[in-house]
């Protein structure tokens, strides 16, 4: 693997990791830890195992074949790639509204600015990254710096919270309570929607592909999963330490109260920084990956390949529309819940297409997918389809009935 390919792999790993850790994950971790205590570790353990099987499978097949997920899906069932692309784009756009809102909240905590102004500033920064001549490298470095910052701060807060680590380890394997909704939410937020494809698509855009690149891509996937896992675990332990000490989390802003109760006022400021970093990196990752699924729609008729200017314009429009929706109508809960269920169904569709493709040439030879890994990925596809259906049936109708 060349030096440039290694740099691209490092950037792709952090793009995937930071995409997985957004404002929703911070809130969900605090809320479910408050409800389930140490047993929430079981849901996190499942999310990590699902992440490993799904990410490594998809990265190997996409990088080995040199094709994006939508092209692989079309090779299995003509037209499936278009459906997958539309689903990813809609889901990414809807959740980017939440990412923009989270970035505004983070700057509000840090500097006291109005959350709407903070959202516009953050969106402008995200757009600015893609206006660089070497936007890919700028995006990679942005994700690496802010991803590393999030991990360091969260570790410090977790240490200050003094969590019962032994109990967390035991209950992660032998939970006293299992909440299906917690599992649906955390797994869907970890490997749902665009997140699973973010790193592999970034590598393809960097020119890293072919059977010889599969081993390096696998290492990059493992690095990204490792970074995301560390962040998930330390956030969980921080929240657990606060809950175990007998504190009650503020229902209006559970993750903020975790940081404040663990480390005082400076902890609250740290929360603002972590929230902003998590949100703005997710804005960048969501926009980049969602647009990478729309290659056919943004390619000039008769042209070979995607015009970089058209891609940049599409990414800028994606971020601008997300911000405009937040500024005008806020975060419509019904839409976000509905799209959350949709995002939970995107992974099994894409993963199933990859597993069917790898049974035929040229994908079989290009990916060299071990049978044990393929079996584990198949289990993930079935489980995620079931969990996504569960969310749709149990969560969406009551929400609309209440409205």
VEXKOLTOR-347819 format. One line per field, with one value per residue (C-alpha): residue number from 1; x, y, z. Coordinates in Angstrom, 2 decimals, decimal comma. Example, Ala and Ser with C-alpha at 12.3 -4.5 7.8 and 13.67 -1.06 7.14 Angstrom:
<rs>
i <- (1/2)
c1 <- (12,30/13,67)
c2 <- (-4,50/-1,06)
c3 <- (7,80/7,14)
</rs>
This chain:
<rs>
i <- (1/2/3/4/5/6/7/8/9/10/11/12/13/14/15/16/17/18/19/20/21/22/23/24/25/26/27/28/29/30/31/32/33/34/35/36/37/38/39/40/41/42/43/44/45/46/47/48/49/50/51/52/53/54/55/56/57/58/59/60/61/62/63/64/65/66/67/68/69/70/71/72/73/74/75/76/77/78/79/80/81/82/83/84/85/86/87/88/89/90/91/92/93/94/95/96/97/98/99/100/101/102/103/104/105/106/107/108/109/110/111/112/113/114/115/116/117/118/119/120/121/122/123/124/125/126/127/128/129/130/131/132/133/134/135/136/137/138/139/140/141/142/143/144/145/146/147/148/149/150/151/152/153/154/155/156/157/158/159/160/161/162/163/164/165/166/167/168/169/170/171/172/173/174/175/176/177/178/179/180/181/182/183/184/185/186/187/188/189/190/191/192/193/194/195/196/197/198/199/200/201/202/203/204/205/206/207/208/209/210/211/212/213/214/215/216/217/218/219/220/221/222/223/224/225/226/227/228/229/230/231/232/233/234/235/236/237/238/239/240/241/242/243/244/245/246/247/248/249/250/251/252/253/254/255/256/257/258/259/260/261/262/263/264/265/266/267/268/269/270/271/272/273/274/275/276/277/278/279/280/281/282/283/284/285/286/287/288/289/290/291/292/293/294/295/296/297/298/299/300/301/302/303/304/305/306/307/308/309/310/311/312/313/314/315/316/317/318/319/320/321/322/323/324/325/326/327/328/329/330/331/332/333/334/335/336/337/338/339/340/341/342/343/344/345/346/347/348/349/350/351/352/353/354/355/356/357/358/359/360/361/362/363/364/365/366/367/368/369/370/371/372/373/374/375/376/377/378/379/380/381/382/383/384/385/386/387/388/389/390/391/392/393/394/395/396/397/398/399/400/401/402/403)
c1 <- (0,00/1,51/1,94/-0,94/-3,17/-2,29/-3,19/-6,47/-7,18/-6,52/-8,82/-11,54/-11,38/-11,93/-14,65/-16,58/-15,92/-16,95/-20,01/-21,13/-20,79/-23,29/-25,59/-28,16/-25,65/-24,59/-28,21/-29,17/-26,20/-27,07/-30,80/-30,48/-27,69/-29,97/-32,73/-30,76/-27,57/-24,76/-27,02/-26,89/-23,40/-25,05/-26,58/-23,19/-21,50/-24,06/-23,53/-19,77/-20,19/-22,69/-20,37/-17,44/-19,36/-21,12/-18,29/-15,55/-17,80/-18,88/-15,42/-13,84/-16,39/-16,56/-12,80/-12,01/-14,45/-13,74/-17,49/-19,74/-22,58/-25,24/-23,32/-22,99/-26,72/-27,57/-25,42/-27,57/-31,00/-31,28/-32,77/-31,96/-29,02/-31,27/-33,64/-30,73/-29,34/-32,66/-33,12/-29,61/-30,01/-33,39/-32,21/-28,96/-30,74/-33,28/-30,71/-28,44/-31,11/-30,37/-26,63/-26,90/-29,08/-26,52/-23,71/-25,72/-26,35/-22,66/-21,66/-24,46/-22,96/-19,40/-19,94/-23,53/-24,49/-28,01/-28,28/-29,58/-26,59/-24,31/-25,94/-25,32/-21,68/-21,14/-22,84/-20,65/-17,56/-18,73/-19,34/-15,95/-14,15/-15,52/-14,44/-10,76/-8,87/-7,96/-11,29/-10,75/-7,57/-9,14/-12,11/-9,83/-7,76/-10,88/-12,33/-9,02/-8,42/-11,97/-12,34/-9,19/-10,33/-13,69/-12,04/-9,54/-12,16/-14,64/-11,97/-11,17/-14,85/-15,29/-12,32/-13,74/-17,09/-15,43/-17,76/-18,18/-16,15/-16,37/-20,14/-20,26/-18,10/-20,30/-23,61/-22,39/-22,37/-25,02/-27,53/-30,25/-32,47/-32,72/-34,61/-35,34/-35,81/-32,36/-30,81/-32,71/-31,69/-28,02/-27,40/-29,30/-27,31/-24,06/-24,41/-27,58/-28,09/-25,07/-22,58/-21,53/-20,64/-18,85/-15,32/-15,39/-16,74/-14,05/-11,35/-12,80/-12,78/-9,13/-8,35/-7,81/-9,38/-8,72/-7,98/-4,52/-6,09/-8,50/-6,10/-5,30/-8,99/-9,75/-7,14/-8,69/-12,15/-10,81/-9,18/-12,41/-14,43/-11,85/-12,05/-15,85/-15,90/-13,60/-15,86/-19,00/-17,51/-16,13/-19,40/-21,26/-18,87/-19,09/-22,88/-22,79/-20,48/-22,88/-25,95/-24,23/-23,38/-27,10/-27,46/-30,52/-29,90/-31,65/-34,34/-34,08/-30,43/-29,18/-25,66/-24,95/-25,90/-23,53/-20,57/-21,59/-22,21/-18,96/-16,64/-18,48/-18,80/-15,69/-17,27/-20,30/-18,06/-16,38/-19,82/-20,34/-17,06/-17,79/-21,35/-20,13/-17,31/-19,64/-22,27/-20,11/-18,12/-21,42/-22,64/-19,57/-19,75/-23,47/-23,28/-20,25/-21,55/-25,14/-23,98/-21,61/-24,75/-26,11/-23,34/-25,73/-27,90/-25,03/-23,01/-23,28/-24,95/-22,33/-19,48/-17,10/-16,89/-18,28/-17,42/-15,81/-17,54/-20,94/-20,19/-19,09/-22,21/-24,39/-22,65/-23,00/-26,70/-27,15/-25,73/-27,58/-30,95/-30,42/-29,61/-32,56/-34,98/-33,62/-33,87/-37,43/-39,24/-36,75/-36,57/-39,91/-39,97/-42,31/-40,11/-36,94/-38,41/-39,77/-36,45/-34,69/-36,62/-35,73/-32,05/-32,33/-33,56/-30,91/-28,12/-29,84/-30,70/-27,15/-25,54/-27,78/-26,92/-23,21/-23,59/-25,48/-22,92/-19,96/-21,37/-20,59/-17,67/-15,92/-16,88/-15,99/-12,37/-12,02/-13,23/-11,94/-14,62/-14,09/-17,15/-17,32/-17,42/-20,11/-22,20/-21,83/-22,81/-25,90/-26,94/-26,52/-28,63/-31,49/-31,25/-31,22/-34,18/-36,11/-35,09/-35,97/-39,40/-39,86/-39,17/-41,65/-44,43/-44,01/-42,79/-44,22/-48,01/-48,20/-46,24/-48,63/-51,65/-50,42/-50,11)
c2 <- (0,00/3,32/6,29/8,12/5,06/4,80/8,46/7,92/4,84/6,78/9,59/7,14/5,42/8,68/9,82/6,65/6,86/10,49/9,91/7,24/9,58/12,40/14,44/11,66/9,14/11,44/11,88/8,23/7,01/9,28/8,50/4,72/4,57/6,48/3,94/0,68/1,40/-1,09/-3,31/-0,76/-2,09/-5,14/-2,97/-1,33/-4,74/-5,85/-2,66/-3,27/-6,88/-5,82/-3,02/-5,40/-7,87/-5,26/-2,78/-5,27/-7,13/-3,99/-2,41/-5,58/-6,00/-2,34/-1,77/-5,13/-4,52/-0,80/-0,07/1,98/0,32/1,44/-0,10/-3,41/-3,35/-2,72/-5,68/-7,92/-6,47/-3,81/-0,68/-1,66/0,74/3,68/2,75/2,43/5,80/7,57/6,00/6,97/10,54/11,05/9,55/11,50/14,77/14,30/13,38/16,19/18,53/17,05/17,33/21,02/21,58/19,79/21,97/25,06/23,77/23,05/26,63/27,90/26,06/27,14/30,81/31,63/32,44/31,74/28,10/29,18/31,46/28,65/26,32/28,75/29,24/25,48/24,89/27,57/25,82/22,49/24,05/25,77/22,43/21,30/24,53/23,73/22,70/19,41/18,97/15,26/15,81/18,75/16,59/13,78/16,08/17,76/14,39/13,24/16,35/16,67/12,91/12,74/15,76/14,13/10,93/12,69/14,92/12,07/9,88/12,68/13,07/9,29/9,12/12,03/10,22/7,18/4,56/1,00/-0,60/-4,15/-4,10/-2,61/-5,46/-8,12/-6,58/-6,06/-9,86/-10,78/-7,89/-7,75/-5,83/-5,98/-3,19/-3,89/-0,18/0,60/-2,05/-0,82/2,76/2,26/-0,35/1,69/4,77/2,84/0,98/2,41/4,72/6,22/5,49/2,01/3,20/6,43/5,09/2,74/5,44/7,83/5,27/4,73/8,48/8,52/5,93/3,04/-0,08/-3,53/-6,93/-5,78/-3,01/-5,25/-6,01/-2,33/-1,43/-4,05/-2,48/0,94/-0,42/-1,94/1,37/3,27/0,73/0,91/4,71/4,67/1,90/3,77/6,81/4,75/3,01/6,12/8,01/5,08/4,86/8,59/8,45/5,30/6,89/9,80/7,56/5,12/8,03/8,65/11,70/12,25/13,34/16,46/15,19/18,43/17,75/14,39/14,39/17,94/16,96/13,96/16,20/18,83/16,39/14,54/17,54/20,66/23,82/23,03/19,66/21,50/23,52/20,29/18,98/21,95/21,23/17,50/18,15/20,63/18,37/15,35/17,34/19,21/16,10/14,29/17,17/16,74/12,93/12,82/15,33/13,71/10,14/10,92/12,79/9,92/7,83/10,34/10,00/9,29/12,27/14,77/13,50/15,57/13,55/11,94/12,74/10,13/10,31/12,89/16,54/17,64/21,01/19,35/17,14/20,13/22,05/19,08/18,79/22,52/22,33/19,32/21,19/24,41/22,66/20,86/24,16/25,97/23,30/23,57/27,37/27,38/24,43/22,99/19,25/17,59/14,62/12,49/12,79/12,02/8,91/7,69/8,24/6,57/3,43/3,91/4,21/0,98/-0,73/0,71/-1,47/-4,84/-3,82/-2,75/-5,59/-8,23/-6,88/-7,13/-10,70/-11,78/-10,10/-11,81/-15,19/-14,42/-13,17/-10,78/-9,95/-13,37/-13,15/-9,41/-9,42/-12,78/-12,83/-15,54/-17,77/-17,05/-13,31/-13,76/-15,81/-13,16/-10,43/-12,43/-12,60/-8,83/-8,25/-10,37/-8,84/-5,28/-5,94/-7,29/-4,39/-1,83/-3,40/-3,42/0,31/1,06/-1,02/0,03/3,63/5,41/4,75/5,86/9,01/10,05/9,05/11,39/14,22)
c3 <- (0,00/-1,07/1,26/-0,43/-0,09/3,61/4,12/2,31/4,44/7,63/6,50/5,44/8,82/10,70/8,29/9,04/12,79/13,16/10,99/13,45/16,44/16,02/18,29/18,30/19,61/22,46/23,52/23,07/25,09/28,03/27,92/27,70/30,29/32,64/32,00/31,86/33,81/33,22/31,09/28,28/27,66/26,09/23,34/22,74/22,52/19,92/17,94/17,84/16,67/14,01/12,97/12,49/10,33/8,18/7,69/6,86/4,43/2,59/2,51/1,10/-1,68/-2,71/-2,64/-4,25/-7,11/-7,40/-7,43/-5,17/-3,29/-5,78/-8,69/-6,84/-6,02/-9,69/-10,70/-8,49/-9,29/-12,02/-10,49/-6,90/-6,89/-7,70/-4,89/-2,47/-3,59/-3,05/0,37/1,49/0,20/1,88/5,15/5,10/4,39/7,16/9,78/8,66/9,99/13,42/12,83/11,98/15,04/17,23/15,88/16,74/20,25/20,73/19,86/22,07/25,05/24,20/23,38/24,25/20,66/19,46/18,33/14,91/14,37/15,57/13,07/10,21/11,24/11,42/8,08/6,50/7,88/6,49/3,09/3,20/3,55/0,18/-1,51/-0,96/-4,07/-2,35/-0,58/0,05/2,06/3,91/4,86/6,03/8,24/9,63/10,68/12,18/14,30/15,64/16,06/18,15/20,19/20,96/22,15/24,44/26,07/26,53/28,15/30,60/31,54/31,89/34,27/36,31/36,55/38,21/36,66/38,04/35,25/36,65/36,76/33,26/31,92/33,54/32,46/28,91/28,61/31,20/31,20/33,84/31,43/27,64/25,91/22,21/21,50/22,93/20,71/17,63/18,27/19,03/16,32/13,72/14,67/14,44/11,14/9,63/6,69/4,98/7,79/6,69/3,19/4,12/4,48/1,49/-0,83/0,40/-0,45/-3,91/-4,55/-3,48/-6,17/-3,76/-5,28/-6,67/-5,09/-3,97/-1,90/0,04/2,91/3,43/3,27/5,91/8,21/7,62/8,45/11,68/12,61/12,05/14,02/16,81/17,06/17,06/19,66/22,02/21,76/22,38/25,41/27,12/26,63/28,14/31,09/31,72/31,83/33,95/36,51/36,93/37,20/39,57/41,89/42,33/40,10/37,92/34,35/33,09/30,68/28,69/27,83/29,18/27,65/28,87/32,42/32,22/31,44/34,00/36,85/36,10/35,73/36,83/34,75/32,71/31,93/30,59/28,28/27,22/26,33/24,04/22,28/21,93/20,74/18,15/16,96/16,73/14,88/12,39/11,41/10,89/8,71/6,52/6,47/5,74/2,91/1,28/1,46/0,48/-2,63/-3,48/-4,06/-6,58/-9,16/-12,04/-11,23/-11,02/-14,00/-17,17/-19,97/-22,19/-19,81/-18,43/-14,65/-12,27/-12,75/-9,43/-9,69/-9,97/-6,99/-4,92/-5,91/-4,89/-1,49/-0,86/-1,76/0,54/3,55/2,66/2,39/5,72/7,39/5,79/7,01/10,56/10,50/9,18/10,73/13,23/13,74/12,89/15,24/13,16/10,09/12,01/13,63/10,32/8,59/11,52/10,68/7,01/7,89/9,84/6,67/4,37/5,78/5,22/1,65/0,83/2,78/1,19/-2,26/-1,43/-0,13/-3,25/-5,51/-3,84/-4,83/-8,47/-10,49/-10,58/-7,01/-5,59/-6,70/-6,12/-2,50/-1,24/1,47/4,14/4,61/8,36/7,67/5,02/7,48/10,19/7,73/6,73/10,40/10,66/7,53/8,89/12,37/11,04/8,75/11,75/13,99/11,31/10,85/14,63/14,78/11,99/13,54/17,16/16,99/13,96/14,33/18,01/17,15/14,42/16,53/19,25/16,74)
</rs>
